[in-house]
Amino acid sequence: MDTTTGRTEPDDHDVLLTELEAVDPADAPEVAKKLVEKLSDDLEAAPTAASEDS
């Protein structure tokens, strides 16, 4: 259990950190590239504050 939040299940951040810690250093550049692409896609798909107010 997370003593600061009281959570018992890992959140996306915890899962991502666990996965990144398991990456072979030789594969790190390719994994980083894929992660940046995914995050960029997620940001583009997310609604913006301006569009939510409309």
N, C-alpha and C positions, 0 to 999 in steps of 0.2 A: 504494500500500500504506500502511496505517495503521502508522506507525512505533512507536506505543505498544503495539499489540496484535499486529502482524504479520498482520492480516487483509488479504485481497486483495479481498474482496467487501463491498459496503456492507451494513450491517445495517438493520433497520427504522428506527432512529433517524436514520441518515444519509439514508435515502430520504425520510423525513418532513421533515427539515430542507430538503432540496433542493426538495421540493414546496412547502413554506411560503415559501421564498425567492422562488419564481416567482409567488406570488399577487399579483394586482393589489390595491393598497391599498384601492381602492373595494370590492372583494369580501371584504376581510379579516373584517368582522364576521360575514358569513354562513358563511365557511369556518371561523372559530373556533367558531361555534355547532355546526356539523356535527361538528367534531373533538371537542368536549366531549361531544356525544351519543354518538359512537362509543366514546370512551374510557369513558364511564359504562356503556354496554352491555357492553364488554369486561370491566370490573371486576365487574359483576353476574354475568357468565357464568363468571368465574374461580373455581376452587375456593378456599375459605378454608383457612387452616392448621388450624383447628379441625375442619373436615369431613374433611380428609386424615388426621387422627389417628384418627378413628372407625372 
